[in-house]
Amino acid sequence: MFRFANSELLYLLLLIPLMIVLYIIYVYVQKKALVRFSEPGFFGSLMPLRSLVRNHFKFILLILALISLIIAVARPQFGSKLEEVKREGIEMIIALDVSRSMLAEDIKPNRLVRAKQAITTLVNRMQSDKIGMIVFAGDAYTQLPITTDYISAKLFLENISPSIVSRQGTAIGSAIELGMKSFTQDSEADKVIVIISDGENHEGDAIKSAELAAEKGIRVYTIGMGSREGTPIPVMGPGGTRQGFLKDRNGQTVMSKMDPEMLNRIARAGNGEFYRATTSNVGLNKLYNELNQLQKSEIETKTYSEYEDQFEYFVALALILLLLDIVLLERKNTLFKDFALFGK
């Protein structure tokens, strides 16, 4: 396994093309000056030991030395010990509602953004559990297969928005059914599906899907986003600017209300619990504390536990190249002036 301990320093390599361009410009300007202020062949007779090829070769040595030094300071490392690590954890599928109603702002800044912030906080607390993500509106889609790669989980989470689904609606039943198919086969760990939604279920039979999940030993928890009073649904334009509020066919503003009764019934059918979100507390932390009491199975993973620095080889190469650059003269050696190794 190979990596750079200070990979951000590799951006210094962008200086190399700039240096090459500047050198080409310098050679061009120098050549133009020679042509302008002298007759052809004049400088060749005046400076017979001058060698342009040597100058080019010395520049190449300098560039290669600089590249080696940049790689050295970025600290290339090789994994020296591959070991098998056994960890215990549960498997959790988070099904996030991305219908337009999740843009309502009764929970600040809006339901969807607040839910994503809470999921990020939850992922930061995880150590050995597996997590997967499903997004749903009129249909349900796998956003992230179940994994212990928490960095990828947060990256995928950043890209979630209502625009990633083609059909609007709130198909909680479809999300539960897809979640049941997303767990690791033959795993003995407790399996959990967490539905984060405003509960305005318009598609399928979510209660029946939750009951089926419970029969398979999968718990279904629900988190309700929004208020019971209801709030308008913003219509967002280019650049995230609000262009008004969603209206129905009669021109009336659509009010989105959280349906706690539906979410509570889904959770009870799935042997789980219902949590009501607020601006300050979405409920995922409380849920995670409860999930820590569930049965955890061994998850075997392989990891490179030790890394050894290899930068000294690149430092040595840079020193050799710099030494060659110093030893190599810009003009021909009088003892070997007739030996055309570097051209005339």
LUMMARLO-813935 format. One record per atom (N, C-alpha, C): z, y, x; residue in three letters. Coordinates in steps of 0.1 Angstrom, whole numbers, padded with zeros to 4 digits, always signed. Layout:
REM residues N
ZYXAla
...
This chain:
REM residues 344
+0000-0012+0009Met
+0000+0000+0000Met
+0000+0012+0009Met
-0009+0021+0006Phe
-0011+0033+0014Phe
-0008+0046+0006Phe
-0001+0055+0012Arg
+0001+0068+0005Arg
+0003+0079+0015Arg
+0003+0091+0011Phe
+0007+0103+0019Phe
+0020+0109+0013Phe
+0030+0110+0022Ala
+0043+0115+0018Ala
+0042+0130+0014Ala
+0033+0137+0021Asn
+0031+0152+0018Asn
+0016+0154+0014Asn
+0012+0147+0003Ser
-0002+0147+0000Ser
-0007+0161-0004Ser
+0002+0171-0008Glu
-0003+0184-0011Glu
-0009+0191+0001Glu
-0004+0187+0013Leu
-0009+0194+0025Leu
-0024+0190+0028Leu
-0029+0180+0022Leu
-0043+0176+0023Leu
-0053+0187+0019Leu
-0048+0196+0010Tyr
-0056+0207+0006Tyr
-0060+0216+0018Tyr
-0053+0215+0029Leu
-0057+0222+0041Leu
-0071+0218+0046Leu
-0075+0206+0042Leu
-0088+0201+0046Leu
-0099+0210+0041Leu
-0096+0218+0030Leu
-0106+0227+0025Leu
-0110+0238+0035Leu
-0102+0240+0045Leu
-0105+0249+0056Leu
-0116+0245+0064Leu
-0119+0232+0065Ile
-0129+0226+0074Ile
-0143+0231+0070Ile
-0147+0230+0058Pro
-0161+0236+0054Pro
-0162+0251+0057Pro
-0151+0258+0055Leu
-0151+0272+0058Leu
-0153+0275+0072Leu
-0146+0268+0081Met
-0148+0269+0095Met
-0162+0266+0100Met
-0168+0255+0094Ile
-0182+0252+0098Ile
-0191+0263+0094Ile
-0190+0268+0082Val
-0198+0279+0077Val
-0197+0291+0087Val
-0185+0295+0090Leu
-0183+0306+0099Leu
-0189+0304+0113Leu
-0188+0291+0118Tyr
-0194+0288+0131Tyr
-0209+0289+0130Tyr
-0215+0284+0119Ile
-0230+0285+0118Ile
-0234+0300+0118Ile
-0226+0308+0111Ile
-0229+0322+0110Ile
-0228+0329+0124Ile
-0218+0325+0131Tyr
-0216+0330+0145Tyr
-0227+0327+0154Tyr
-0232+0314+0153Val
-0243+0310+0162Val
-0256+0317+0158Val
-0258+0319+0145Tyr
-0270+0326+0141Tyr
-0270+0340+0145Tyr
-0258+0347+0144Val
-0257+0361+0148Val
-0259+0363+0163Val
-0253+0353+0170Gln
-0254+0354+0185Gln
-0269+0352+0189Gln
-0276+0342+0183Lys
-0290+0340+0186Lys
-0298+0352+0183Lys
-0296+0358+0171Lys
-0304+0370+0167Lys
-0302+0381+0178Lys
-0289+0383+0182Ala
-0286+0393+0192Ala
-0294+0391+0205Ala
-0294+0378+0210Leu
-0301+0375+0222Leu
-0316+0378+0221Leu
-0322+0374+0209Val
-0336+0377+0207Val
-0339+0392+0206Val
-0329+0399+0201Arg
-0331+0414+0199Arg
-0331+0421+0212Arg
-0322+0418+0221Phe
-0319+0425+0233Phe
-0325+0419+0246Phe
-0333+0409+0244Ser
-0339+0403+0256Ser
-0353+0397+0253Ser
-0360+0395+0264Glu
-0373+0389+0262Glu
-0371+0373+0262Glu
-0380+0366+0256Pro
-0379+0351+0256Pro
-0378+0346+0271Pro
-0369+0337+0273Gly
-0367+0331+0286Gly
-0359+0339+0295Gly
-0355+0351+0292Phe
-0348+0360+0301Phe
-0334+0354+0304Phe
-0326+0351+0293Phe
-0313+0345+0294Phe
-0313+0331+0300Phe
-0324+0324+0298Gly
-0325+0311+0304Gly
-0325+0311+0319Gly
-0332+0321+0324Ser
-0333+0323+0339Ser
-0321+0330+0344Ser
-0315+0339+0336Leu
-0303+0346+0341Leu
-0290+0337+0341Leu
-0290+0328+0331Met
-0278+0318+0330Met
-0283+0304+0329Met
-0288+0298+0340Pro
-0293+0285+0340Pro
-0283+0274+0336Pro
-0270+0277+0338Leu
-0260+0267+0335Leu
-0255+0267+0321Leu
-0260+0277+0313Arg
-0255+0278+0299Arg
-0260+0266+0291Arg
-0252+0261+0282Ser
-0255+0249+0274Ser
-0250+0251+0260Ser
-0260+0253+0250Leu
-0256+0255+0236Leu
-0251+0242+0230Leu
-0257+0231+0235Val
-0253+0218+0230Val
-0238+0215+0233Val
-0234+0219+0245Arg
-0219+0217+0249Arg
-0210+0225+0239Arg
-0215+0238+0236Asn
-0207+0246+0226Asn
-0205+0239+0213Asn
-0217+0233+0208His
-0216+0226+0196His
-0207+0214+0196His
-0208+0207+0207Phe
-0200+0195+0209Phe
-0185+0198+0210Phe
-0182+0209+0217Lys
-0168+0214+0217Lys
-0162+0218+0203Lys
-0171+0224+0196Phe
-0167+0228+0182Phe
-0164+0215+0174Phe
-0173+0205+0175Ile
-0171+0193+0167Ile
-0157+0186+0171Ile
-0154+0186+0184Leu
-0141+0181+0189Leu
-0130+0188+0183Leu
-0131+0202+0182Leu
-0120+0210+0177Leu
-0118+0207+0162Leu
-0129+0205+0154Ile
-0129+0202+0140Ile
-0122+0189+0138Ile
-0126+0179+0146Leu
-0120+0165+0144Leu
-0106+0165+0148Leu
-0102+0173+0158Ala
-0087+0175+0161Ala
-0080+0181+0150Ala
-0085+0191+0144Leu
-0078+0198+0133Leu
-0077+0188+0121Leu
-0087+0181+0118Ile
-0086+0171+0107Ile
-0075+0161+0110Ile
-0074+0156+0122Ser
-0064+0146+0126Ser
-0050+0152+0124Ser
-0049+0165+0128Leu
-0035+0172+0127Leu
-0032+0173+0112Leu
-0041+0177+0104Ile
-0038+0179+0089Ile
-0034+0165+0083Ile
-0041+0155+0087Ile
-0037+0141+0082Ile
-0023+0138+0087Ile
-0020+0141+0099Ala
-0007+0138+0105Ala
+0004+0145+0098Ala
+0003+0158+0095Val
+0013+0165+0088Val
+0015+0161+0074Val
+0004+0155+0068Ala
+0005+0149+0054Ala
+0012+0136+0054Ala
+0016+0131+0066Arg
+0024+0119+0068Arg
+0018+0107+0061Arg
+0007+0101+0066Pro
+0002+0088+0060Pro
+0013+0077+0062Pro
+0014+0069+0052Gln
+0024+0058+0052Gln
+0018+0045+0047Gln
+0023+0034+0052Phe
+0019+0021+0047Phe
+0032+0014+0042Phe
+0030+0008+0030Gly
+0041+0000+0025Gly
+0043-0013+0034Gly
+0055-0014+0039Ser
+0057-0025+0049Ser
+0064-0037+0043Ser
+0069-0035+0031Lys
+0077-0047+0025Lys
+0075-0047+0010Lys
+0068-0058+0005Leu
+0065-0060-0009Leu
+0076-0069-0014Leu
+0084-0064-0023Glu
+0095-0073-0029Glu
+0094-0073-0044Glu
+0099-0083-0050Glu
+0100-0085-0064Glu
+0113-0080-0070Glu
+0112-0070-0079Val
+0124-0064-0084Val
+0125-0068-0099Val
+0137-0073-0103Lys
+0139-0077-0117Lys
+0148-0066-0123Lys
+0142-0061-0135Arg
+0149-0051-0142Arg
+0151-0055-0157Arg
+0161-0050-0163Glu
+0163-0053-0177Glu
+0160-0042-0186Glu
+0153-0044-0198Gly
+0150-0033-0207Gly
+0145-0038-0220Gly
+0143-0029-0229Ile
+0137-0032-0242Ile
+0123-0027-0242Ile
+0116-0030-0253Glu
+0102-0025-0255Glu
+0102-0016-0267Glu
+0096-0004-0265Met
+0096+0006-0275Met
+0082+0012-0277Met
+0078+0012-0289Ile
+0065+0018-0293Ile
+0068+0031-0301Ile
+0064+0042-0296Ile
+0066+0055-0303Ile
+0053+0058-0310Ile
+0054+0059-0324Ala
+0042+0062-0332Ala
+0044+0077-0337Ala
+0035+0085-0332Leu
+0036+0100-0334Leu
+0026+0104-0344Leu
+0030+0111-0355Asp
+0021+0117-0365Asp
+0014+0129-0359Asp
+0001+0129-0359Val
-0007+0140-0354Val
-0015+0146-0365Val
-0011+0144-0377Ser
-0019+0151-0388Ser
-0016+0166-0388Ser
-0025+0173-0395Arg
-0024+0188-0394Arg
-0010+0193-0399Arg
-0004+0186-0408Ser
+0009+0190-0413Ser
+0020+0191-0402Ser
+0017+0184-0391Met
+0027+0184-0380Met
+0026+0198-0372Met
+0016+0206-0376Leu
+0016+0220-0370Leu
+0025+0230-0377Leu
+0031+0225-0388Ala
+0040+0234-0395Ala
+0051+0239-0387Ala
+0056+0251-0389Glu
+0065+0258-0380Glu
+0079+0259-0385Glu
+0083+0250-0395Asp
+0097+0250-0399Asp
+0107+0245-0389Asp
+0101+0238-0379Ile
+0109+0234-0367Ile
+0101+0241-0355Ile
+0108+0249-0348Lys
+0102+0257-0337Lys
+0099+0249-0325Lys
+0088+0252-0317Pro
+0077+0261-0321Pro
+0068+0256-0333Pro
+0067+0242-0333Asn
+0062+0236-0345Asn
+0066+0221-0344Asn
+0063+0214-0355Arg
+0068+0200-0355Arg
+0063+0191-0344Arg
+0050+0192-0341Leu
+0044+0184-0331Leu
+0049+0187-0317Leu
+0049+0200-0314Val
+0053+0204-0300Val
+0068+0200-0298Val
+0076+0202-0308Arg
+0090+0198-0307Arg
+0092+0183-0305Arg
+0084+0176-0312Ala
+0085+0161-0311Ala
+0080+0157-0297Ala
+0070+0163-0292Lys
+0065+0159-0278Lys
+0075+0163-0268Lys
+0082+0174-0269Gln
+0093+0178-0260Gln
+0104+0168-0260Gln
+0108+0163-0272Ala
+0118+0153-0273Ala
+0114+0140-0267Ala
+0102+0136-0269Ile
+0097+0124-0263Ile
+0098+0125-0248Ile
+0094+0136-0242Thr
+0094+0138-0228Thr
+0108+0137-0223Thr
+0118+0142-0230Thr
+0132+0141-0226Thr
+0136+0127-0226Thr
+0132+0119-0237Leu
+0135+0105-0238Leu
+0130+0097-0226Leu
+0117+0100-0223Val
+0111+0092-0212Val
+0118+0095-0199Val
+0123+0108-0197Asn
+0130+0111-0185Asn
+0143+0103-0183Asn
+0148+0099-0194Arg
+0161+0091-0194Arg
+0159+0076-0192Arg
+0146+0072-0194Met
+0144+0057-0193Met
+0144+0053-0178Met
+0148+0041-0176Gln
+0149+0035-0162Gln
+0142+0022-0162Gln
+0144+0013-0171Ser
+0139-0001-0170Ser
+0131-0005-0183Ser
+0131+0004-0193Asp
+0125+0000-0206Asp
+0110+0002-0205Asp
+0103-0006-0214Lys
+0089-0004-0215Lys
+0086+0005-0227Lys
+0076+0014-0226Ile
+0072+0023-0236Ile
+0057+0023-0239Ile
+0053+0024-0251Gly
+0039+0026-0255Gly
+0038+0037-0265Gly
+0027+0042-0267Met
+0025+0053-0276Met
+0013+0051-0286Met
+0015+0054-0298Ile
+0005+0053-0309Ile
+0004+0067-0315Ile
-0008+0071-0318Val
-0009+0084-0326Val
-0016+0080-0339Val
-0012+0087-0350Phe
-0018+0083-0363Phe
-0019+0096-0371Phe
-0029+0095-0380Ala
-0031+0105-0391Ala
-0037+0096-0402Ala
-0050+0097-0405Gly
-0056+0089-0415Gly
-0058+0074-0410Gly
-0058+0073-0397Asp
-0059+0060-0390Asp
-0049+0060-0378Asp
-0046+0049-0372Ala
-0037+0047-0361Ala
-0045+0043-0349Ala
-0041+0049-0337Tyr
-0048+0046-0325Tyr
-0038+0044-0314Tyr
-0041+0035-0304Thr
-0033+0033-0293Thr
-0036+0044-0283Thr
-0026+0052-0280Gln
-0027+0063-0270Gln
-0023+0058-0256Gln
-0013+0049-0255Leu
-0008+0044-0242Leu
-0003+0030-0244Leu
-0010+0019-0238Pro
-0005+0006-0239Pro
+0009+0005-0233Pro
+0017-0005-0237Ile
+0031-0006-0233Ile
+0032-0007-0218Ile
+0041+0000-0212Thr
+0041+0001-0197Thr
+0055+0006-0193Thr
+0057+0005-0180Thr
+0069+0011-0174Thr
+0065+0023-0165Thr
+0053+0027-0166Asp
+0048+0038-0159Asp
+0051+0051-0166Asp
+0062+0057-0164Tyr
+0067+0068-0171Tyr
+0059+0081-0168Tyr
+0054+0082-0156Ile
+0046+0094-0152Ile
+0033+0094-0161Ile
+0026+0082-0163Ser
+0015+0082-0171Ser
+0018+0085-0186Ser
+0030+0080-0190Ala
+0034+0083-0204Ala
+0035+0098-0206Ala
+0040+0105-0197Lys
+0041+0120-0199Lys
+0028+0127-0198Lys
+0019+0121-0190Leu
+0005+0127-0189Leu
-0002+0125-0201Leu
-0002+0113-0207Phe
-0009+0110-0220Phe
-0003+0119-0231Phe
+0010+0121-0231Leu
+0017+0128-0241Leu
+0012+0143-0241Leu
+0009+0149-0230Glu
+0005+0162-0229Glu
-0008+0165-0236Glu
-0017+0154-0237Asn
-0030+0156-0243Asn
-0030+0153-0258Asn
-0019+0150-0264Ile
-0019+0146-0278Ile
-0019+0159-0287Ile
-0029+0159-0296Ser
-0030+0170-0305Ser
-0037+0165-0318Ser
-0037+0172-0329Pro
-0044+0168-0341Pro
-0059+0165-0339Pro
-0065+0172-0329Ser
-0079+0170-0326Ser
-0084+0157-0321Ser
-0074+0148-0317Ile
-0078+0136-0311Ile
-0080+0125-0321Ile
-0077+0128-0334Val
-0080+0119-0345Val
-0091+0125-0354Val
-0100+0116-0359Ser
-0111+0121-0367Ser
-0108+0122-0382Ser
-0099+0114-0387Arg
-0096+0114-0401Arg
-0082+0118-0404Arg
-0080+0128-0413Gln
-0067+0133-0416Gln
-0060+0124-0426Gln
-0047+0126-0427Gly
-0039+0117-0436Gly
-0026+0114-0429Gly
-0018+0105-0434Thr
-0006+0100-0427Thr
-0004+0085-0430Thr
-0011+0077-0422Ala
-0011+0063-0424Ala
+0001+0056-0416Ala
+0013+0058-0421Ile
+0024+0052-0414Ile
+0023+0037-0414Ile
+0019+0031-0425Gly
+0017+0016-0425Gly
+0008+0011-0414Gly
-0003+0018-0412Ser
-0013+0014-0402Ser
-0006+0015-0388Ser
+0002+0026-0386Ala
+0009+0027-0373Ala
+0018+0016-0370Ala
+0026+0012-0381Ile
+0035+0001-0379Ile
+0028-0012-0376Ile
+0017-0015-0383Glu
+0009-0027-0381Glu
+0003-0027-0367Glu
-0002-0016-0362Leu
-0007-0015-0348Leu
+0004-0017-0338Leu
+0015-0011-0341Gly
+0027-0012-0332Gly
+0031-0027-0330Gly
+0031-0035-0341Met
+0035-0049-0340Met
+0026-0057-0331Met
+0013-0052-0330Lys
+0003-0059-0321Lys
+0004-0054-0307Lys
+0012-0044-0304Ser
+0011-0038-0291Ser
+0022-0042-0281Ser
+0031-0050-0286Phe
+0042-0055-0277Phe
+0037-0066-0267Phe
+0045-0068-0257Thr
+0042-0079-0247Thr
+0044-0092-0254Thr
+0034-0101-0253Gln
+0036-0114-0259Gln
+0046-0122-0252Gln
+0054-0130-0260Asp
+0064-0140-0254Asp
+0076-0133-0248Asp
+0077-0120-0249Ser
+0089-0113-0244Ser
+0101-0115-0253Ser
+0112-0117-0247Glu
+0124-0119-0255Glu
+0132-0106-0257Glu
+0127-0096-0251Ala
+0134-0083-0253Ala
+0134-0078-0267Ala
+0143-0070-0271Asp
+0143-0064-0285Asp
+0131-0055-0285Asp
+0125-0054-0296Lys
+0113-0046-0298Lys
+0115-0036-0309Lys
+0111-0023-0306Val
+0115-0012-0315Val
+0102-0004-0318Val
+0100+0000-0330Ile
+0089+0010-0333Ile
+0096+0022-0338Ile
+0093+0034-0333Val
+0099+0046-0337Val
+0088+0055-0343Val
+0089+0058-0356Ile
+0080+0066-0363Ile
+0085+0080-0363Ile
+0077+0089-0358Ile
+0080+0104-0358Ile
+0070+0110-0367Ile
+0074+0115-0379Ser
+0065+0120-0389Ser
+0072+0129-0398Ser
+0065+0137-0406Asp
+0071+0145-0417Asp
+0072+0136-0430Asp
+0067+0124-0429Gly
+0069+0114-0440Gly
+0060+0115-0452Gly
+0050+0124-0451Glu
+0041+0126-0463Glu
+0031+0114-0462Glu
+0035+0102-0466Asn
+0026+0090-0464Asn
+0016+0090-0475Asn
+0003+0090-0471His
-0008+0090-0481His
-0016+0077-0480His
-0014+0068-0470Glu
-0023+0057-0468Glu
-0015+0044-0467Glu
-0019+0034-0475Gly
-0014+0021-0474Gly
+0001+0019-0479Gly
+0007+0008-0476Asp
+0020+0005-0480Asp
+0029+0004-0468Asp
+0036+0015-0464Ala
+0044+0016-0452Ala
+0056+0007-0454Ala
+0062+0006-0466Ile
+0074-0002-0468Ile
+0071-0017-0465Ile
+0060-0021-0470Lys
+0056-0035-0468Lys
+0054-0038-0454Lys
+0048-0029-0447Ser
+0045-0031-0432Ser
+0059-0031-0424Ser
+0068-0023-0428Ala
+0081-0023-0422Ala
+0089-0036-0424Ala
+0088-0041-0436Glu
+0094-0054-0440Glu
+0088-0065-0431Glu
+0075-0065-0430Leu
+0068-0075-0421Leu
+0073-0074-0407Leu
+0074-0062-0402Ala
+0079-0060-0388Ala
+0093-0066-0387Ala
+0102-0063-0397Ala
+0116-0068-0396Ala
+0116-0084-0396Ala
+0107-0090-0403Glu
+0106-0104-0403Glu
+0102-0110-0390Glu
+0095-0102-0382Lys
+0092-0106-0368Lys
+0102-0102-0358Lys
+0113-0096-0362Gly
+0124-0092-0353Gly
+0121-0079-0347Gly
+0112-0071-0353Ile
+0109-0058-0347Ile
+0116-0047-0356Ile
+0125-0039-0350Arg
+0132-0028-0358Arg
+0123-0016-0359Arg
+0123-0010-0370Val
+0116+0002-0373Val
+0125+0014-0376Val
+0125+0024-0367Tyr
+0133+0036-0368Tyr
+0123+0047-0372Tyr
+0129+0057-0380Thr
+0121+0068-0384Thr
+0128+0081-0381Thr
+0120+0091-0377Ile
+0126+0105-0374Ile
+0117+0114-0382Ile
+0124+0122-0391Gly
+0118+0131-0400Gly
+0116+0145-0394Gly
+0104+0150-0393Met
+0101+0163-0388Met
+0098+0173-0399Met
+0106+0183-0401Gly
+0103+0193-0411Gly
+0115+0196-0420Gly
+0112+0205-0430Ser
+0123+0208-0440Ser
+0118+0203-0454Ser
+0128+0202-0463Arg
+0125+0197-0476Arg
+0119+0209-0484Arg
+0122+0221-0480Glu
+0117+0232-0488Glu
+0102+0234-0486Glu
+0097+0230-0475Gly
+0082+0231-0473Gly
+0078+0244-0466Gly
+0067+0244-0459Thr
+0062+0255-0452Thr
+0047+0254-0451Thr
+0040+0266-0449Pro
+0025+0265-0448Pro
+0021+0258-0435Pro
+0009+0253-0436Ile
+0003+0246-0424Ile
-0007+0256-0417Ile
-0004+0260-0405Pro
-0013+0270-0398Pro
-0027+0263-0396Pro
-0037+0272-0397Val
-0051+0268-0393Val
-0054+0274-0379Val
-0055+0266-0369Met
-0057+0271-0355Met
-0072+0273-0352Met
-0075+0284-0345Gly
-0088+0286-0340Gly
-0089+0284-0325Gly
-0100+0288-0319Pro
-0102+0287-0305Pro
-0091+0294-0297Pro
-0087+0287-0287Gly
-0076+0293-0278Gly
-0063+0292-0284Gly
-0061+0285-0295Gly
-0048+0283-0301Gly
-0044+0295-0310Gly
-0053+0303-0314Thr
-0049+0315-0322Thr
-0049+0311-0337Thr
-0039+0316-0344Arg
-0038+0312-0358Arg
-0048+0321-0366Arg
-0055+0314-0375Gln
-0065+0320-0383Gln
-0062+0321-0398Gln
-0050+0317-0401Gly
-0045+0317-0415Gly
-0038+0304-0417Gly
-0037+0300-0430Phe
-0030+0288-0434Phe
-0039+0279-0443Phe
-0037+0267-0442Leu
-0045+0257-0449Leu
-0044+0259-0464Leu
-0055+0258-0471Lys
-0056+0260-0486Lys
-0062+0248-0492Lys
-0059+0246-0505Asp
-0065+0235-0512Asp
-0078+0239-0518Asp
-0084+0231-0527Arg
-0097+0234-0533Arg
-0096+0245-0542Arg
-0084+0248-0547Asn
-0082+0259-0557Asn
-0078+0272-0550Asn
-0078+0272-0537Gly
-0075+0284-0529Gly
-0060+0286-0527Gly
-0052+0277-0531Gln
-0038+0278-0530Gln
-0033+0273-0516Gln
-0023+0280-0511Thr
-0018+0276-0498Thr
-0011+0263-0499Thr
-0014+0254-0490Val
-0008+0241-0490Val
+0006+0241-0483Val
+0016+0236-0490Met
+0030+0236-0485Met
+0033+0222-0480Met
+0037+0220-0468Ser
+0041+0207-0462Ser
+0056+0205-0463Ser
+0060+0195-0469Lys
+0074+0192-0471Lys
+0077+0178-0464Lys
+0088+0178-0457Met
+0093+0165-0451Met
+0098+0156-0463Met
+0095+0144-0462Asp
+0099+0134-0473Asp
+0110+0125-0467Asp
+0122+0129-0468Pro
+0133+0120-0462Pro
+0135+0107-0469Pro
+0132+0107-0482Glu
+0134+0095-0490Glu
+0125+0084-0485Glu
+0112+0088-0484Met
+0102+0078-0479Met
+0106+0073-0465Met
+0109+0082-0456Leu
+0113+0078-0442Leu
+0125+0069-0442Leu
+0135+0072-0450Asn
+0147+0064-0451Asn
+0144+0050-0456Asn
+0135+0049-0466Arg
+0132+0036-0472Arg
+0124+0028-0461Arg
+0115+0034-0454Ile
+0108+0027-0443Ile
+0118+0022-0433Ile
+0127+0030-0429Ala
+0137+0026-0419Ala
+0146+0014-0424Ala
+0150+0015-0436Arg
+0159+0004-0442Arg
+0151-0009-0443Arg
+0138-0008-0447Ala
+0130-0020-0448Ala
+0128-0026-0434Ala
+0128-0018-0423Gly
+0126-0023-0410Gly
+0138-0025-0402Gly
+0150-0026-0409Asn
+0163-0029-0402Asn
+0166-0018-0392Asn
+0161-0006-0394Gly
+0164+0005-0385Gly
+0172+0016-0392Gly
+0171+0028-0386Glu
+0178+0040-0391Glu
+0169+0051-0393Glu
+0173+0061-0401Phe
+0165+0073-0403Phe
+0173+0085-0397Phe
+0166+0093-0389Tyr
+0172+0105-0383Tyr
+0164+0117-0387Tyr
+0171+0128-0391Arg
+0165+0140-0395Arg
+0165+0150-0383Arg
+0153+0155-0380Ala
+0152+0164-0368Ala
+0155+0178-0372Ala
+0160+0186-0362Thr
+0161+0200-0363Thr
+0155+0207-0351Thr
+0155+0220-0351Thr
+0149+0227-0339Thr
+0157+0223-0327Thr
+0170+0222-0328Ser
+0178+0219-0316Ser
+0180+0204-0313Ser
+0177+0196-0323Asn
+0180+0182-0320Asn
+0170+0173-0329Asn
+0161+0167-0322Val
+0151+0158-0328Val
+0157+0145-0332Val
+0167+0140-0325Gly
+0174+0128-0328Gly
+0170+0116-0319Gly
+0161+0118-0309Leu
+0157+0107-0301Leu
+0168+0103-0291Leu
+0176+0113-0286Asn
+0187+0110-0277Asn
+0197+0101-0284Asn
+0201+0104-0297Lys
+0210+0096-0304Lys
+0205+0082-0307Lys
+0192+0082-0310Leu
+0185+0069-0312Leu
+0185+0061-0299Leu
+0183+0067-0287Tyr
+0182+0060-0275Tyr
+0196+0054-0271Tyr
+0206+0062-0274Asn
+0220+0056-0272Asn
+0222+0044-0280Asn
+0217+0043-0292Glu
+0219+0032-0300Glu
+0210+0020-0295Glu
+0198+0023-0290Leu
+0189+0013-0285Leu
+0195+0006-0273Leu
+0203+0014-0265Asn
+0209+0008-0253Asn
+0218-0004-0256Asn
+0222-0005-0269Gln
+0231-0016-0272Gln
+0223-0029-0276Gln
+0210-0028-0276Leu
+0202-0039-0280Leu
+0200-0049-0268Leu
+0195-0061-0271Gln
+0193-0071-0261Gln
+0182-0066-0251Gln
+0184-0068-0239Lys
+0175-0064-0229Lys
+0170-0076-0221Lys
+0157-0077-0219Ser
+0152-0089-0212Ser
+0148-0085-0197Ser
+0146-0095-0189Glu
+0142-0092-0175Glu
+0128-0089-0175Glu
+0125-0078-0168Ile
+0111-0074-0166Ile
+0108-0074-0151Ile
+0099-0083-0147Glu
+0097-0085-0132Glu
+0085-0075-0128Glu
+0088-0068-0118Thr
+0078-0058-0113Thr
+0078-0060-0098Thr
+0066-0057-0092Lys
+0065-0057-0077Lys
+0064-0043-0072Lys
+0070-0040-0062Thr
+0070-0026-0057Thr
+0071-0027-0041Thr
+0065-0017-0035Tyr
+0065-0015-0021Tyr
+0078-0007-0018Tyr
+0088-0014-0013Ser
+0102-0008-0012Ser
+0104+0000+0001Ser
+0096-0003+0011Glu
+0097+0005+0023Glu
+0084+0010+0028Glu
+0084+0022+0033Tyr
+0071+0028+0038Tyr
+0073+0032+0052Tyr
+0064+0030+0061Glu
+0065+0034+0075Glu
+0055+0045+0078Glu
+0059+0055+0085Asp
+0050+0066+0089Asp
+0040+0061+0099Asp
+0028+0066+0098Gln
+0017+0063+0107Gln
+0011+0075+0113Gln
+0018+0087+0112Phe
+0012+0100+0116Phe
+0010+0101+0131Phe
+0018+0093+0139Glu
+0018+0094+0153Glu
+0004+0091+0159Glu
-0003+0082+0152Tyr
-0017+0078+0156Tyr
-0026+0090+0155Tyr
-0025+0097+0144Phe
-0034+0109+0142Phe
-0030+0120+0152Phe
-0017+0121+0155Val
-0013+0132+0165Val
-0019+0128+0178Val
-0018+0115+0182Ala
-0024+0111+0195Ala
-0039+0114+0195Ala
-0045+0111+0184Leu
-0060+0113+0184Leu
-0063+0128+0185Leu
-0055+0136+0178Ala
-0058+0151+0179Ala
-0056+0156+0193Ala
-0045+0151+0200Leu
-0043+0155+0214Leu
-0054+0151+0223Leu
-0059+0139+0222Ile
-0070+0134+0230Ile
-0083+0143+0228Ile
-0085+0146+0215Leu
-0097+0154+0212Leu
-0095+0168+0218Leu
-0083+0174+0216Leu
-0081+0187+0222Leu
-0082+0187+0237Leu
-0077+0176+0244Leu
-0078+0175+0258Leu
-0093+0174+0262Leu
-0101+0167+0255Leu
-0115+0166+0258Leu
-0122+0180+0256Leu
-0117+0187+0246Asp
-0123+0201+0244Asp
-0120+0210+0255Asp
-0108+0209+0261Ile
-0103+0217+0272Ile
-0111+0213+0285Ile
-0112+0200+0287Val
-0119+0195+0300Val
-0134+0198+0300Val
-0140+0197+0288Leu
-0154+0200+0287Leu
-0157+0215+0288Leu
-0164+0218+0298Leu
-0168+0232+0301Leu
-0179+0236+0292Leu
-0180+0250+0289Glu
-0191+0255+0280Glu
-0204+0255+0288Glu
-0203+0256+0302Arg
-0215+0256+0309Arg
-0217+0243+0317Arg
-0229+0240+0322Lys
-0231+0228+0330Lys
-0224+0228+0343Lys
-0219+0216+0346Asn
-0213+0214+0360Asn
-0224+0215+0370Asn
-0222+0222+0381Thr
-0232+0224+0391Thr
-0236+0210+0398Thr
-0226+0201+0398Leu
-0228+0188+0404Leu
-0237+0179+0396Leu
-0237+0182+0382Phe
-0245+0174+0373Phe
-0254+0182+0365Phe
-0259+0193+0370Lys
-0267+0202+0362Lys
-0281+0196+0359Lys
-0285+0186+0367Asp
-0298+0179+0364Asp
-0296+0167+0355Asp
-0284+0164+0352Phe
-0281+0152+0343Phe
-0280+0157+0328Phe
-0290+0154+0320Ala
-0292+0160+0307Ala
-0285+0152+0296Ala
-0271+0150+0298Leu
-0264+0143+0288Leu
-0263+0151+0275Leu
-0261+0164+0277Phe
-0259+0173+0265Phe
-0271+0182+0263Phe
-0282+0179+0268Gly
-0294+0187+0267Gly
-0294+0199+0276Gly
-0305+0206+0274Lys
-0306+0218+0283Lys
-0299+0230+0277Lys
